Amino acid sequence: MKIRNEKTADIPAIEQVITDAMRLLAQATGTEVAIVARLREANALSLSLVAEEGGDVIGYLAVSSAQVGKQDGWGLIGPVAVAPAHRLNGVGSALMCEALHRLRETSRGAALVGDPIYYARFGFRAYPGLVVPGCPPEVVQAIPFDGAEPCGELIHHPAFGLDQ
Ligand SMILES: CC(C)(COP(=O)(O)OP(=O)(O)OC[C@H]1O[C@@H](n2cnc3c(N)ncnc32)[C@H](O)[C@@H]1OP(=O)(O)O)[C@@H](O)C(=O)NCCC(=O)NCCS
C-alpha cells in the first residue's frame, strides 16, 4: 500500500470509496462526495491523498484550508474514508500520518470534526473555546503545531455548506 497525491484519473474511485465508507457511518450526511468535488472545483484541496494497493484506490483523505477565529493557516482534515473491505488494516492511520507530516511543513495546525476516540490516537483533542456551532464540543478537535491553544470558531471552506 502506498500513499500518494490524487490524480485526475482517481476521481471516480475516490468517490466510490467515500460513498462506500460513509454508508457505514451513522453520522454521515451523504454530502461528502459533493463536498470534495466542490473543494476540488474551487481549487481548495490543499491535500488530496489516496491510499493505493495493487492499482486500486482503497482509501482517501482530504485537507482544506480553515481558520480558527480570525487566524488562518489551519489545515482542516476530512473527509477520511477507507473502503470497507480494507478497514482495520492501518490504511486510515497511514493516510492521517502522511497528512500530519505534510501539514507540519505548511500549517499552523491541523483541525477536524470527528470521533474523539478515534482521533485521539493521532494527538487530536478538543479545546475549550474551539467550536463549530451546532456540533458537540468534544468532536471539534485540533493539533496546534506551535502548542498555542486554539480558541475560536473553526471556520470551514464554504464548500462544506456550513452556515459560518
Ligand atoms: C475511520 C476510518 C477512516 C479508519 O480507517 P481504518 O483504516 O479502518 O483505521 P486503522 O486501521 O488505521 O485503525 C487504527 C485504529 O483505530 C481504530 N478504529 C478504526 N476505526 C475506528 C472508529 N470508527 N472509531 C474508533 N476507533 C476506530 C482501529 O481499531 C485501530 O485500533 P488499534 O490500532 O488499537 O488496533 C474508516 O474506518 C472509515 O472509513 N470509516 C467510515 C468513515 C469515517 O468514519 N470517516 C471519518 C469521519 S469523516
The ligand as a MOL file (V3000), in Angstrom:
LIG
                    3D

  0  0  0     0  0            999 V3000
M  V30 BEGIN CTAB
M  V30 COUNTS 48 50 0 0 0
M  V30 BEGIN ATOM
M  V30 1 C -12.4670 5.7720 10.3840 0
M  V30 2 C -11.6680 5.0970 9.2530 0
M  V30 3 C -11.1500 6.1680 8.3020 0
M  V30 4 C -10.4940 4.3500 9.9070 0
M  V30 5 O -9.7080 3.7510 8.9020 0
M  V30 6 P -9.0320 2.3100 9.1360 0
M  V30 7 O -8.0730 2.0790 8.0310 0
M  V30 8 O -10.0940 1.3070 9.3490 0
M  V30 9 O -8.2850 2.5640 10.5110 0
M  V30 10 P -6.9300 1.9280 11.0220 0
M  V30 11 O -6.7910 0.5140 10.5540 0
M  V30 12 O -5.8200 2.8570 10.7010 0
M  V30 13 O -7.2730 1.9160 12.5720 0
M  V30 14 C -6.3890 2.3700 13.5400 0
M  V30 15 C -7.0160 2.1300 14.8810 0
M  V30 16 O -8.2470 2.8730 15.0270 0
M  V30 17 C -9.3150 2.0230 15.4180 0
M  V30 18 N -10.5180 2.4780 14.7410 0
M  V30 19 C -10.7840 2.3500 13.4290 0
M  V30 20 N -11.9880 2.9330 13.1510 0
M  V30 21 C -12.4500 3.4500 14.3220 0
M  V30 22 C -13.6260 4.1740 14.6860 0
M  V30 23 N -14.5590 4.4860 13.7980 0
M  V30 24 N -13.7650 4.5260 15.9800 0
M  V30 25 C -12.8400 4.2080 16.9130 0
M  V30 26 N -11.6950 3.5160 16.6110 0
M  V30 27 C -11.5090 3.1400 15.3310 0
M  V30 28 C -8.8780 0.6460 14.9920 0
M  V30 29 O -9.4820 -0.3330 15.7960 0
M  V30 30 C -7.3790 0.6880 15.1850 0
M  V30 31 O -7.1000 0.4820 16.5650 0
M  V30 32 P -5.7770 -0.2700 17.0460 0
M  V30 33 O -4.6200 0.4880 16.4500 0
M  V30 34 O -5.8590 -0.1380 18.5150 0
M  V30 35 O -5.8900 -1.6420 16.5140 0
M  V30 36 C -12.5100 4.0600 8.4650 0
M  V30 37 O -12.9880 3.0990 9.3580 0
M  V30 38 C -13.6960 4.6730 7.7230 0
M  V30 39 O -13.5960 4.9550 6.5350 0
M  V30 40 N -14.8350 4.8300 8.4170 0
M  V30 41 C -16.0470 5.3790 7.8190 0
M  V30 42 C -15.8760 6.8330 7.5020 0
M  V30 43 C -15.4220 7.6310 8.6870 0
M  V30 44 O -15.7870 7.3640 9.8390 0
M  V30 45 N -14.6120 8.6510 8.4090 0
M  V30 46 C -14.1180 9.5240 9.4290 0
M  V30 47 C -15.0140 10.6980 9.5930 0
M  V30 48 S -15.0720 11.7330 8.1560 0
M  V30 END ATOM
M  V30 BEGIN BOND
M  V30 1 1 1 2
M  V30 2 1 2 3
M  V30 3 1 2 4
M  V30 4 1 2 36
M  V30 5 1 4 5
M  V30 6 1 5 6
M  V30 7 2 6 7
M  V30 8 1 6 8
M  V30 9 1 6 9
M  V30 10 1 9 10
M  V30 11 2 10 11
M  V30 12 1 10 12
M  V30 13 1 10 13
M  V30 14 1 13 14
M  V30 15 1 14 15
M  V30 16 1 15 16
M  V30 17 1 15 30
M  V30 18 1 16 17
M  V30 19 1 17 18
M  V30 20 1 17 28
M  V30 21 1 18 19
M  V30 22 1 18 27
M  V30 23 2 19 20
M  V30 24 1 20 21
M  V30 25 1 21 22
M  V30 26 2 21 27
M  V30 27 1 22 23
M  V30 28 2 22 24
M  V30 29 1 24 25
M  V30 30 2 25 26
M  V30 31 1 26 27
M  V30 32 1 28 29
M  V30 33 1 28 30
M  V30 34 1 30 31
M  V30 35 1 31 32
M  V30 36 2 32 33
M  V30 37 1 32 34
M  V30 38 1 32 35
M  V30 39 1 36 37
M  V30 40 1 36 38
M  V30 41 2 38 39
M  V30 42 1 38 40
M  V30 43 1 40 41
M  V30 44 1 41 42
M  V30 45 1 42 43
M  V30 46 2 43 44
M  V30 47 1 43 45
M  V30 48 1 45 46
M  V30 49 1 46 47
M  V30 50 1 47 48
M  V30 END BOND
M  V30 END CTAB
M  END
